[in-house]
Amino acid sequence: MKGILLAGGSGTRLYPLTLGVSKQLMPVYDKPMIYYPLSVLMLAGIRDILIITTPEQQQNFKNLLHDGSQFGIKLSYMVQEKPEGIAQAFILGDSFLQNEPVALVLGDNLFFGNDLINLISQARKRLELTGGGEIFSYRVRAPERYGVVEQDEDGTVISIEEKPKKPKSSNAVVGLYFYDSTVVQYTKQLKPSQRGELEITDLNQLYLENGMLRVSNMGRGYAWLDTGTHQDLHDAGSFVRSIQERQGLQIACPEEIAFEAGWIDQQLLLKQAESFKGNLYGEYLFGLLSK
């Protein structure tokens, strides 16, 4: 399975912060925002990842993440000339995917939960065994702001709607999607919406119509944060700071994920720690070496 991290868009809701820098490079407490979705893909065991950016910001992402070898992964980059919908990522990434299943994560979404690794690992296993598509839902107070999924008592998907005026449930579809190798073929069947975009909800609808869409619910004990506004960005930073200071554990530390998975050795971890020497993140990496 391959991964796509969508880090395009202009981030207009965060102006003037994002007039000169991509929102996915903005800090969420002590790390760039992109570390959080990147870590989710890594936790799913995905090591070959395509990062889709705007033309203006691509070099900044390369300066930050390089080729990914410091995390034991392979990073590729592609430009999205203009935002034409989340689903466009699969058409842009067609040659990268090479008919393999894929996990797509949005660059401004943050996920946290004690059982998160198991949740996404099981979703990957189901996808590789049976194909289809798997999305994730999270209960929210204002579902009309999101894509909304409706399920029956057995958990079977009944409907999925984008920002409905009268939501049929309180379960919002979050920015993490798993699809089989037919995703590019399905995406090419989509027609642009009224706002001129290839909608991810329309892609999910195709999978649903073919009886191939599943939903994993993020219930109590999970946190899903969308960092699209100033308030959201502040709240996400406060959340991360609170958890890390109380537990003494990092949220979204790519080096830690890679080291525990055996993707990097002690020597490479030491090199990373020394590059951050003098701050708390570096101290945390040094601490991993002494365990």
N, C-alpha and C positions, 0 to 999 in steps of 0.2 A: 504494500500500500504506500502511496505517495501522499504528500501534503501540499496544500496551497494556503498561503497566508495572504489575505487581501488587505493591503495597506495603501490603497489609493484614496481618492476623494480629496476635497479641498478643506474639509473641516471648518466650514463657514460658521457653524454654531459656536466654535471656540475662538472666533476672531475677537481681539487682535492677536491672541496668543499664536495662532497658526498662520499668520500672514507670511512668516518667513521660514517656518519649519512644519513638517508633517505632524499631524496630531498623534500618530503612532510613535513619534519620537519624544513626545512630551513626557515628563516624569510622572510616574505614579508612585509616590513616596520616594524610594531610593533606587528605582530602576526605570529605564525607558519603557513606555507602555507596551512596545512590541515584545518584550521579554515574556509577558504573561500569556498571550496566545501561542507564542513559539513554544513555551514550556508545555502547553496542553498537547500539542502535536508530538513532542518528545515523550511525554508520559504515555502516549498511545503506542510508543515504539516506532514512530515514523522518523526516518533518518534522511530521507531525500525530499527536500522541501523547496517549493517555488515561492518567492516573495514578489508580489505584484505591487508596483508603486507608481506614483506619478513621474513624468519625465524629469521634473525639476528636483525631486527629492531622492531619486534612486541612488545617487552617489553618497548621500548622507547615510542611507541604510547600509551601503557597502562599507563605508568607513566604520560603522558601528559593529556590524556582524561578520564582515569579511566573507570567507567561503564556508564558514561554519565548522572548520576542522578543529577549532579550539573547543567545540562542544561535541566532537566526534560525529558530526553530521555533515551533510552536503547541502549547501544553499545555492540556489540559482535565482536569477533576477529577471524580471520582465516588466515592461512599461505598459501601463494602461493610459492611452493618450487622453481619454476623457471618460468619466464614470458613466457607464451605460448598463448598470445593474450588477448585482452580486453574481448572478448566473453567468455573466459574461466571462468570469474568471476561468470557466471550463473551456470555453472556446479559445481564449488566449493561451491557455495551458495545454492545448491539445497535443502538441508535439512533445511536451514534457511528460505528460501522463502515459503516452504510449499504451493505451488500452488497459491500464492498471486501475484498480479501485483507488479512491481518493478521499481524504478528509480535508474539508475546507473550514477554516476558522477566520473570523473577522478580526482585524488588527486592533480594534478598540474594545474588545470584550475581555472581561476578566472572570475566571471561574475559580471557585475554591470549595473544597469539601473533603472530609476525611476519606470518603470512599470514591473520590473522583477517578483515581487510577483504575479501579475495578470497573467502574461504570463505563468508561470509554474503551477499556480493553475488551470487555464483553461485547460492546457494540461492534468493535472491529472484528472479533471472532465470528459473530453472527453474520456480518456482511460478507466476510471471506468464504463462509460456508454456504450461505443461501442467496447472496446477491441482494439486489434491491437498494433501498435507501433508508437511512436511519437518521432521524432528527431528534433534538432534545428540547424538552419543554420545562418551563419554570413558572410557578404561580405568581401572578403580579396583581397589584391593586387596580391598575388602569389598563386592562388588556386591549382596549380600543387603540392604543398607541403602537401595537405590535402585530405581527402575524400570529394568529390564534388557531390552535389545534383543538378539535373536539373528539373525544373518545367515548366508547361505550363502557359498560361495567367491566368488560373483559380486557379493556385497554386497547381494543381495535380502533384504528383511526376512522372516524366518520367523515370529517370535513376539515378543511384548512382554509383560512381566509386571511387576507392582508388588511389590517387596520379596519375591522368591521365596525359599523356604527352601533350595532347591537351584538356584541360578542356572545358566542354560544358556550364559552367557558372562560375561565380565568387563567388558562395555561398559554403563556406566550412561547413562541418558538425562538430559541436563543441562537446566537451566531456561531453555531458549530454543526456541521453537516457531514455525514458519511454517505458515499455513493459507490455503486459498483461501476464497472467499466463502460456501461451504456450511457453514462451521464453526458458525455459530449454529444452523442447521437440525440438524446432527448433535448439537450439545450438548443441544438440547431433547429429543432421543431418549434421553438418558442417564437412568438411574435412580440415586439416591443409593446409595453403598456402605454397608457395615455401619457405618462411622463417620459416616454421614449426609452425605457429601460427593460432589460431582460430580467424579470422578477424571479427571485428564488422561490416564492410561493407558487408561481406557475409551474416551475420545475417539480416541486414537491407534489403538486396536483397531478402531474403526469404519472409519477410513481404511484400515487394513490389510486388513480384510475386503473392501473395495471395490477393492483393488489400487492404492491411491493414496497409500501411505505410503513415503517415502524417508528414508534416514539419511545424514547427513554425519558422518564420523568425525573427531574431533579427536585426532590422533595425537601423535607426538613433536614437541616444540617448542611445544605449547600448554599452558596452565594453566587449569584450572577450579577455582575455590574457592567453596565454599558457606560463608557466614559465619553459620551458625545457632547455633553454640556459642561460649563464651568462648575456647576454644582455637582454633577456626576463625577467629574475629575477630582474635585476636592474630597468628596465622600469616599471614592475609591482609595485615595492616598491615606485618608484617616483610617479606613478599614485595614489596609495592609500594615500600617504602622502599629495599630493596636494589636493585631494578631502576632506580628513578629516580636514586638517588645514583651508580650506576655509569655510567649512560648519559647523565644530564643531560636526560632526556626525561620528560615527564609521561605517566602512564597515566590514561586517562579524563579528559581536559581538554575539556569541551564547547566552550569558546571556540576552542580550536585546531582542532577538527574543523570547526566552523562557518566559521572564517576560511579554512581551506584549501579548503573546499567552495564558497566564495564566497557563503555565506549571510549573513555580516556583513562590514562594511567596516572599514577601519582606524580610523575615528572611533569606531565602536561597540566595537571591541576595546580602543582606548585608554581608553574610559570604564570598561570592565570592569577593565582593569589598574589604573587609578587607584583603583577601589573596593577593591582588595586591596593597595594600596600599603603597603610596610613588611614584607611577608612573602615567602616564597620563591615562593608561587603567583603573586603579583602580579609579582614579578621575572621569572618565566617568561613571563607574558603580555607584559610590556614587551619581552622578548627576541624574541618573535615579530614584533614591529613593526620590529625592526632587521635582520631577515633579508634 
